[in-house]
Amino acid sequence: MRAFAVAMLVACSFQHGVTGNGPGSGSGSDGGSSGSAGSDAPLPPDDGPRALDAKRDASSDLCVQSTCVLAGGTCTSGTCVITVVTTGDVTCPDDMPCRINCTTETACKSGTIECGQATSCIIDCQQMNSCQGDTIDCRTAGCTVDCRVDNTCMNDSIGCGNQTCEFECCADSNTECKNNSGDTPTYHFTATCPPQAEN
């Protein structure tokens, strides 16, 4: 009887050892691979130099409200919008998109329109006789000038340098975009003006 009890004890001990090496036990080769599963998890997004450069590029064209206000404008959809109602000089702030809206007959007239170091520059001549007799400087930023109505964009001195200057002459009356001097921009005489942004 004692020999039988000893034999049963040995058998239980041996069976327990086998179970300890079985699946899901946390030991042995299977258990070891289970414990290292974290090494196969997806890595977080790389914030290396390229990713950081992309973030800078994405934010480089955002309008800075405080700087825009100093230039007489306000930030609208990421662009510094400067609304002009009288004669005189206008200068875009640096390092952001700029739009100059000339909204009266005397707006943007007989002065200097300076696109400066803006990342883009649009000059929108919305009323008859606006944008006349100006010095328009697009030599650094380049520019697009929308000449929407009669007698706009006339008698101007234009500076493009090596930049692209585009004049959209869309009054459909052949009285706009005349008698200009300085550099020669690209004139587009079309019957349809580009969409006009809100002032």
Backbone as JSON, one array per atom type, in Angstrom:
{
  "sequence": "MRAFAVAMLVACSFQHGVTGNGPGSGSGSDGGSSGSAGSDAPLPPDDGPRALDAKRDASSDLCVQSTCVLAGGTCTSGTCVITVVTTGDVTCPDDMPCRINCTTETACKSGTIECGQATSCIIDCQQMNSCQGDTIDCRTAGCTVDCRVDNTCMNDSIGCGNQTCEFECCADSNTECKNNSGDTPTYHFTATCPPQAEN",
  "N": [[0.84, -1.21, 0.0], [1.97, 1.21, 0.82], [3.94, 1.43, -1.13], [2.37, 1.82, -3.39], [1.25, 4.36, -2.88], [3.54, 5.96, -2.95], [4.25, 5.64, -5.64], [2.05, 6.91, -6.9], [2.45, 9.56, -6.06], [4.85, 10.23, -7.31], [4.04, 10.05, -9.97], [2.15, 12.14, -10.12], [3.83, 14.35, -9.69], [5.45, 14.25, -11.96], [3.53, 14.64, -13.99], [2.72, 17.24, -13.38], [5.03, 18.66, -14.0], [5.06, 18.37, -16.82], [2.75, 19.72, -17.52], [3.54, 22.29, -16.82], [5.16, 23.06, -18.95], [3.47, 23.4, -21.02], [1.17, 24.87, -23.5], [0.51, 28.34, -23.05], [1.5, 28.52, -20.52], [3.4, 30.35, -19.83], [6.06, 29.8, -19.65], [8.97, 28.18, -21.11], [9.45, 27.73, -24.73], [7.13, 28.62, -26.08], [5.91, 30.22, -24.12], [7.89, 32.15, -23.86], [7.81, 33.52, -26.33], [5.32, 34.63, -26.15], [5.7, 36.47, -24.11], [7.3, 38.36, -25.39], [5.78, 39.64, -27.24], [5.17, 42.32, -27.38], [7.21, 43.57, -28.77], [6.58, 43.34, -31.43], [4.59, 45.15, -31.88], [2.96, 47.92, -33.64], [5.0, 50.7, -34.53], [5.1, 54.06, -33.2], [4.13, 57.08, -35.08], [6.7, 58.53, -37.09], [8.5, 61.25, -36.02], [10.61, 62.52, -37.24], [13.15, 64.48, -39.01], [11.97, 65.01, -41.59], [9.22, 64.9, -41.07], [8.99, 67.02, -39.26], [9.77, 69.14, -40.89], [7.66, 69.11, -42.68], [5.58, 69.91, -41.0], [6.4, 72.52, -40.44], [6.22, 73.6, -43.01], [3.48, 73.41, -43.43], [2.51, 75.27, -41.66], [3.68, 77.6, -42.42], [2.43, 79.42, -44.07], [0.41, 80.61, -42.65], [-1.68, 83.2, -41.49], [-0.63, 85.79, -39.33], [-2.23, 87.32, -36.84], [-1.61, 89.63, -35.23], [0.55, 90.81, -36.57], [-0.6, 91.23, -39.08], [-2.64, 93.07, -38.45], [-1.13, 95.32, -37.81], [-0.37, 96.07, -40.33], [-2.66, 97.06, -41.28], [-4.66, 95.26, -41.84], [-6.72, 92.26, -41.61], [-6.87, 88.9, -40.48], [-8.1, 86.44, -42.61], [-9.26, 83.37, -43.33], [-6.61, 82.37, -43.29], [-5.22, 84.29, -44.72], [-3.82, 87.54, -44.9], [-5.9, 90.14, -45.15], [-6.23, 93.21, -46.56], [-8.17, 95.95, -46.62], [-8.78, 98.63, -48.69], [-9.76, 101.98, -48.96], [-9.13, 104.46, -49.85], [-6.77, 106.82, -51.33], [-3.16, 106.38, -51.36], [-0.34, 104.7, -49.79], [0.24, 101.14, -49.62], [1.29, 98.31, -47.87], [2.12, 94.95, -47.8], [2.33, 92.59, -45.1], [5.21, 90.66, -44.04], [5.99, 87.21, -44.83], [3.54, 85.83, -45.01], [0.42, 85.02, -46.69], [-1.1, 87.56, -48.7], [-3.75, 89.8, -49.38], [-4.94, 92.53, -51.12], [-7.63, 94.52, -51.13], [-9.17, 96.75, -53.15], [-11.57, 98.94, -52.81], [-13.07, 101.21, -53.48], [-13.61, 104.05, -55.74], [-11.42, 105.67, -55.47], [-9.56, 104.13, -54.29], [-6.39, 102.59, -53.74], [-4.84, 104.25, -55.4], [-2.61, 106.37, -57.12], [-0.41, 105.85, -55.46], [1.93, 103.73, -53.66], [1.96, 100.31, -54.02], [2.99, 97.7, -52.23], [4.1, 94.54, -52.32], [6.08, 93.27, -50.96], [7.62, 90.96, -48.75], [5.7, 89.04, -48.74], [4.17, 85.77, -48.84], [2.44, 85.23, -50.88], [0.64, 87.36, -53.16], [-2.18, 89.2, -53.82], [-3.84, 91.63, -55.62], [-6.77, 93.29, -55.69], [-8.74, 94.99, -57.74], [-11.57, 96.55, -57.47], [-13.42, 98.55, -58.07], [-14.46, 101.05, -60.47], [-11.91, 103.08, -61.85], [-10.12, 102.58, -59.82], [-6.84, 101.56, -58.65], [-5.06, 103.11, -60.24], [-2.31, 104.9, -61.64], [-0.34, 103.94, -59.93], [2.61, 102.75, -58.22], [3.5, 99.57, -58.45], [4.86, 97.05, -56.7], [6.14, 94.01, -57.13], [8.4, 92.55, -56.97], [9.63, 90.78, -55.23], [7.72, 89.01, -54.07], [6.1, 88.36, -56.21], [2.91, 88.61, -57.98], [-0.69, 88.72, -58.35], [-2.98, 90.56, -60.13], [-6.2, 91.66, -60.11], [-8.22, 93.12, -62.37], [-11.09, 94.37, -62.42], [-13.12, 96.06, -63.41], [-14.07, 98.89, -65.54], [-11.46, 101.13, -66.56], [-9.48, 100.43, -64.72], [-6.3, 99.51, -63.29], [-4.44, 101.12, -64.75], [-1.95, 103.28, -66.19], [0.1, 102.57, -64.48], [3.19, 101.9, -62.78], [5.1, 99.12, -62.97], [6.73, 96.62, -61.15], [8.25, 93.61, -61.55], [10.55, 92.07, -61.54], [12.26, 89.03, -61.28], [10.07, 87.58, -60.72], [6.72, 86.19, -61.0], [4.19, 87.99, -62.54], [0.84, 88.46, -62.84], [-1.81, 89.8, -64.62], [-5.17, 90.04, -64.48], [-7.32, 90.99, -66.74], [-10.37, 91.74, -66.83], [-12.64, 93.28, -67.33], [-13.98, 93.36, -69.66], [-14.27, 95.45, -71.45], [-12.24, 96.63, -72.67], [-10.94, 98.81, -71.62], [-9.3, 98.69, -69.51], [-6.13, 97.96, -67.91], [-4.11, 99.5, -69.28], [-1.55, 101.6, -70.74], [0.61, 101.15, -69.03], [3.82, 101.0, -67.38], [7.34, 100.12, -66.9], [8.27, 96.86, -65.79], [6.99, 94.17, -67.81], [4.05, 92.6, -67.23], [2.23, 89.45, -67.35], [-0.58, 89.64, -69.26], [-3.97, 88.84, -69.05], [-6.66, 88.86, -70.96], [-9.82, 88.49, -70.38], [-13.28, 87.49, -70.33], [-14.42, 86.79, -67.99], [-14.08, 87.33, -64.61], [-11.9, 86.25, -61.96], [-13.26, 84.57, -59.04], [-14.54, 86.8, -56.6], [-13.24, 87.58, -53.5], [-14.56, 87.89, -50.15], [-14.72, 91.1, -48.59]],
  "CA": [[0.0, 0.0, 0.0], [2.88, 2.35, 0.87], [4.59, 1.52, -2.44], [1.38, 2.38, -4.31], [1.15, 5.8, -2.59], [4.76, 6.61, -3.47], [4.15, 5.65, -7.1], [1.07, 7.94, -7.28], [3.05, 10.87, -5.8], [5.83, 10.47, -8.39], [3.28, 10.28, -11.2], [1.57, 13.5, -10.06], [4.91, 15.31, -9.85], [5.86, 14.22, -13.37], [2.45, 15.25, -14.76], [2.75, 18.68, -13.1], [6.13, 19.2, -14.78], [4.64, 18.42, -18.22], [1.78, 20.8, -17.63], [4.25, 23.57, -16.72], [5.76, 23.39, -20.23], [2.43, 23.39, -22.03], [0.76, 26.16, -24.05], [-0.1, 29.32, -22.15], [2.01, 28.45, -19.16], [4.27, 31.47, -19.56], [7.44, 29.36, -19.63], [9.31, 27.44, -22.3], [9.58, 28.52, -25.95], [5.88, 29.32, -26.38], [5.72, 31.28, -23.14], [8.83, 33.23, -24.13], [7.34, 34.34, -27.44], [4.18, 35.41, -25.69], [6.18, 37.59, -23.32], [7.98, 39.36, -26.23], [4.86, 40.07, -28.3], [5.16, 43.78, -27.46], [8.2, 44.05, -29.73], [5.98, 43.32, -32.76], [3.52, 46.15, -31.97], [3.28, 49.01, -34.57], [5.73, 51.82, -33.95], [4.39, 55.34, -33.34], [4.55, 57.85, -36.25], [8.04, 59.09, -37.01], [8.57, 62.71, -35.97], [11.96, 62.86, -37.64], [13.33, 65.76, -39.69], [11.01, 65.24, -42.66], [7.91, 65.21, -40.48], [9.05, 68.36, -38.69], [9.78, 70.08, -42.0], [6.3, 69.18, -43.21], [4.79, 70.71, -40.08], [6.77, 73.91, -40.64], [5.67, 74.03, -44.29], [2.04, 73.55, -43.31], [2.16, 76.45, -40.87], [4.45, 78.77, -42.85], [1.57, 80.35, -44.78], [-0.7, 81.06, -41.82], [-1.69, 84.63, -41.18], [-0.4, 86.16, -37.94], [-3.18, 88.41, -36.66], [-1.01, 90.85, -34.7], [1.34, 91.41, -37.64], [-1.54, 91.67, -40.11], [-3.32, 94.28, -37.97], [-0.19, 96.43, -37.93], [-0.35, 96.45, -41.74], [-3.98, 97.58, -41.63], [-5.53, 94.2, -42.32], [-7.23, 91.28, -40.67], [-6.69, 87.54, -40.99], [-9.3, 85.77, -43.11], [-8.93, 82.08, -43.95], [-5.18, 82.21, -43.43], [-4.64, 85.36, -45.54], [-3.95, 88.9, -44.39], [-6.72, 90.9, -46.08], [-6.16, 94.65, -46.31], [-9.21, 96.64, -47.38], [-8.35, 100.0, -48.94], [-10.88, 102.81, -49.41], [-8.66, 105.8, -50.22], [-5.45, 106.85, -51.95], [-2.06, 106.22, -50.41], [0.52, 103.53, -49.9], [-0.19, 99.91, -48.96], [2.38, 97.34, -47.8], [1.78, 93.65, -47.22], [3.27, 92.08, -44.09], [6.1, 89.59, -44.5], [5.89, 85.8, -44.43], [2.17, 85.32, -44.99], [-0.34, 85.42, -47.87], [-1.66, 88.91, -48.57], [-4.72, 90.25, -50.38], [-5.28, 93.95, -51.01], [-8.91, 94.78, -51.77], [-9.35, 98.18, -53.46], [-13.02, 98.84, -52.82], [-13.74, 102.45, -53.9], [-13.02, 104.62, -56.95], [-10.14, 106.32, -55.15], [-8.71, 103.18, -53.56], [-5.17, 102.1, -54.4], [-4.64, 105.19, -56.51], [-1.54, 107.36, -56.97], [0.43, 105.5, -54.32], [2.78, 102.56, -53.85], [1.45, 99.03, -53.52], [4.2, 96.94, -51.96], [3.84, 93.16, -51.89], [7.12, 92.97, -49.99], [8.06, 89.59, -48.53], [4.54, 88.16, -48.57], [4.32, 84.49, -49.52], [1.67, 85.41, -52.11], [0.09, 88.71, -53.14], [-3.27, 89.45, -54.76], [-4.36, 92.99, -55.59], [-8.1, 93.17, -56.27], [-9.24, 96.33, -58.09], [-12.99, 96.2, -57.56], [-14.27, 99.66, -58.49], [-13.98, 101.85, -61.58], [-10.86, 104.07, -61.59], [-9.17, 102.17, -58.78], [-5.55, 101.03, -59.12], [-4.51, 103.96, -61.31], [-1.17, 105.75, -61.3], [0.38, 103.36, -58.8], [3.82, 101.94, -58.34], [3.16, 98.23, -57.93], [6.14, 96.34, -56.52], [5.97, 92.56, -56.93], [9.7, 92.0, -57.33], [10.02, 89.7, -54.32], [6.63, 88.04, -53.84], [5.23, 88.11, -57.35], [1.56, 89.09, -57.66], [-1.82, 88.62, -59.27], [-3.78, 91.79, -60.04], [-7.51, 91.48, -60.72], [-8.72, 94.41, -62.87], [-12.44, 93.86, -62.63], [-14.07, 97.0, -64.03], [-13.49, 99.85, -66.47], [-10.47, 102.12, -66.13], [-8.65, 99.96, -63.61], [-4.96, 99.03, -63.66], [-3.97, 101.99, -65.82], [-0.91, 104.26, -65.87], [0.85, 102.05, -63.33], [4.58, 101.48, -62.95], [5.03, 97.75, -62.44], [7.99, 95.94, -60.91], [8.12, 92.16, -61.38], [11.83, 91.41, -61.38], [12.24, 87.66, -61.78], [8.87, 86.93, -60.22], [5.58, 86.1, -61.91], [3.13, 88.99, -62.37], [-0.32, 88.12, -63.67], [-2.89, 90.79, -64.6], [-6.44, 89.53, -65.0], [-8.04, 92.16, -67.27], [-11.64, 91.05, -67.07], [-13.79, 94.2, -67.38], [-14.66, 93.1, -70.94], [-14.6, 96.72, -72.11], [-10.99, 97.07, -73.29], [-10.51, 100.1, -71.07], [-8.46, 98.4, -68.35], [-4.79, 97.43, -68.19], [-3.53, 100.3, -70.36], [-0.56, 102.66, -70.5], [1.47, 100.81, -67.91], [5.25, 101.07, -67.68], [8.16, 99.25, -66.07], [8.29, 95.47, -66.27], [5.77, 93.77, -68.5], [3.44, 91.39, -66.65], [1.41, 88.66, -68.26], [-1.95, 90.14, -69.27], [-5.0, 87.91, -69.47], [-7.9, 89.58, -71.28], [-10.89, 87.49, -70.34], [-14.61, 88.05, -70.06], [-14.87, 86.35, -66.68], [-13.1, 87.59, -63.57], [-11.82, 85.24, -60.89], [-14.21, 84.84, -57.94], [-14.14, 87.88, -55.71], [-13.29, 87.22, -52.09], [-15.25, 88.84, -49.29], [-13.86, 92.15, -48.03]],
  "C": [[0.87, 1.24, 0.0], [3.56, 2.53, -0.48], [3.66, 2.13, -3.47], [1.25, 3.89, -4.12], [2.35, 6.54, -3.12], [4.7, 6.71, -4.98], [3.2, 6.72, -7.57], [1.66, 9.32, -7.11], [4.05, 11.22, -6.89], [5.11, 10.79, -9.68], [2.69, 11.67, -11.23], [2.64, 14.55, -10.28], [5.33, 15.37, -11.29], [4.82, 14.91, -14.24], [2.44, 16.75, -14.57], [3.87, 19.34, -13.89], [5.76, 19.32, -16.24], [3.69, 19.57, -18.44], [2.46, 22.15, -17.6], [4.87, 23.98, -18.02], [4.73, 23.48, -21.35], [2.07, 24.78, -22.51], [0.15, 27.05, -22.98], [0.44, 29.31, -20.77], [2.89, 29.62, -18.82], [5.7, 31.09, -19.48], [7.71, 28.57, -20.88], [9.32, 28.35, -23.51], [8.31, 29.27, -26.27], [5.66, 30.47, -25.43], [6.64, 32.44, -23.42], [8.36, 34.11, -25.25], [6.15, 35.18, -27.05], [4.64, 36.63, -24.92], [6.82, 38.67, -24.16], [7.08, 39.9, -27.31], [4.86, 41.58, -28.45], [6.14, 44.31, -28.47], [7.66, 44.08, -31.14], [4.88, 44.36, -32.92], [3.92, 47.27, -32.93], [4.0, 50.14, -33.85], [4.92, 53.11, -34.1], [4.9, 56.09, -34.56], [5.91, 58.49, -36.03], [7.98, 60.6, -37.05], [10.0, 63.17, -36.28], [12.01, 64.16, -38.41], [12.31, 66.03, -40.78], [9.64, 65.61, -42.12], [7.9, 66.61, -39.9], [9.06, 69.41, -39.78], [8.39, 70.23, -42.59], [5.41, 70.03, -42.32], [5.1, 72.19, -40.25], [6.16, 74.43, -41.94], [4.18, 74.27, -44.18], [1.65, 74.82, -42.57], [2.8, 77.72, -41.39], [3.59, 79.81, -43.53], [0.4, 80.84, -43.94], [-0.56, 82.54, -41.5], [-1.49, 84.85, -39.67], [-1.2, 87.43, -37.67], [-2.5, 89.7, -36.2], [-0.19, 91.57, -35.76], [0.45, 91.97, -38.74], [-2.24, 92.97, -39.71], [-2.41, 95.5, -38.09], [-0.1, 96.94, -39.36], [-1.7, 97.0, -42.2], [-4.96, 96.53, -42.08], [-6.1, 93.35, -41.2], [-7.09, 89.9, -41.29], [-8.03, 86.93, -41.38], [-8.87, 84.52, -43.85], [-7.44, 81.95, -44.24], [-4.48, 83.26, -44.25], [-4.83, 86.69, -44.84], [-4.67, 89.73, -45.44], [-6.71, 92.36, -45.66], [-7.18, 95.33, -47.21], [-8.86, 98.12, -47.47], [-9.52, 100.8, -49.51], [-10.41, 104.18, -49.89], [-7.3, 105.7, -50.9], [-4.38, 106.62, -50.88], [-1.33, 104.92, -50.61], [-0.04, 102.35, -49.11], [0.98, 98.94, -49.0], [1.91, 96.07, -47.13], [2.78, 93.29, -46.13], [4.07, 90.91, -44.64], [5.59, 88.21, -44.06], [4.48, 85.3, -44.25], [1.47, 85.71, -46.29], [-1.01, 86.77, -47.64], [-2.63, 89.16, -49.72], [-5.05, 91.71, -50.11], [-6.55, 94.18, -51.81], [-9.11, 96.29, -51.92], [-10.83, 98.39, -53.78], [-13.77, 100.12, -53.2], [-13.03, 103.0, -55.13], [-11.68, 105.28, -56.69], [-9.16, 105.37, -54.45], [-7.52, 102.76, -54.4], [-4.83, 102.96, -55.61], [-3.53, 106.17, -56.16], [-0.69, 107.1, -55.73], [1.35, 104.34, -54.67], [2.11, 101.35, -53.23], [2.64, 98.09, -53.44], [3.84, 95.54, -51.47], [4.9, 92.66, -50.93], [7.51, 91.51, -49.96], [6.89, 88.65, -48.26], [4.78, 86.85, -49.32], [3.48, 84.41, -50.79], [1.0, 86.78, -52.0], [-0.97, 88.85, -54.23], [-3.75, 90.88, -54.55], [-5.66, 92.99, -56.36], [-8.7, 94.55, -56.48], [-10.72, 96.2, -58.44], [-13.89, 97.31, -58.09], [-13.63, 100.45, -59.63], [-12.99, 102.91, -61.09], [-9.92, 103.71, -60.44], [-7.9, 101.63, -59.42], [-5.04, 101.79, -60.34], [-3.33, 104.76, -60.79], [-0.36, 105.25, -60.13], [1.78, 102.89, -59.21], [3.53, 100.61, -57.67], [4.44, 97.4, -57.89], [5.88, 94.88, -56.15], [7.29, 91.84, -57.12], [10.16, 90.86, -56.43], [8.96, 88.61, -54.23], [5.94, 87.59, -55.11], [3.82, 88.58, -57.0], [0.57, 88.7, -58.74], [-2.67, 89.86, -59.06], [-5.08, 91.55, -60.81], [-8.08, 92.85, -61.07], [-10.15, 94.19, -63.34], [-13.35, 94.78, -63.44], [-13.32, 98.01, -64.89], [-12.47, 100.76, -65.78], [-9.71, 101.7, -64.87], [-7.29, 99.51, -64.16], [-4.4, 99.81, -64.85], [-2.9, 102.95, -65.29], [-0.09, 103.85, -64.64], [2.3, 101.77, -63.73], [4.74, 100.15, -62.23], [6.44, 97.18, -62.3], [7.76, 94.47, -60.65], [9.44, 91.49, -61.08], [11.81, 90.04, -62.02], [11.0, 86.89, -61.34], [7.76, 86.95, -61.27], [4.55, 87.17, -61.56], [2.02, 88.66, -63.36], [-1.38, 89.21, -63.5], [-4.11, 90.18, -65.27], [-7.29, 90.72, -65.43], [-9.41, 91.69, -67.73], [-12.85, 91.98, -67.04], [-14.59, 94.02, -68.66], [-15.06, 94.4, -71.63], [-13.38, 97.3, -72.83], [-10.56, 98.46, -72.82], [-9.63, 99.91, -69.84], [-7.1, 97.93, -68.82], [-4.11, 98.18, -69.35], [-2.47, 101.27, -69.84], [0.31, 102.39, -69.27], [2.94, 100.81, -68.34], [6.01, 100.15, -66.73], [8.22, 97.86, -66.66], [6.94, 95.12, -66.89], [5.21, 92.5, -67.87], [2.77, 90.57, -67.75], [-0.03, 89.14, -68.16], [-2.88, 89.05, -69.79], [-6.28, 88.71, -69.7], [-9.02, 88.56, -71.42], [-12.2, 88.17, -70.0], [-15.11, 87.69, -68.68], [-13.76, 86.59, -65.66], [-13.02, 86.41, -62.61], [-12.83, 85.56, -59.79], [-13.67, 85.9, -57.0], [-14.31, 87.44, -54.28], [-14.06, 88.29, -51.31], [-14.27, 89.85, -48.74], [-13.84, 92.06, -46.5]]
}
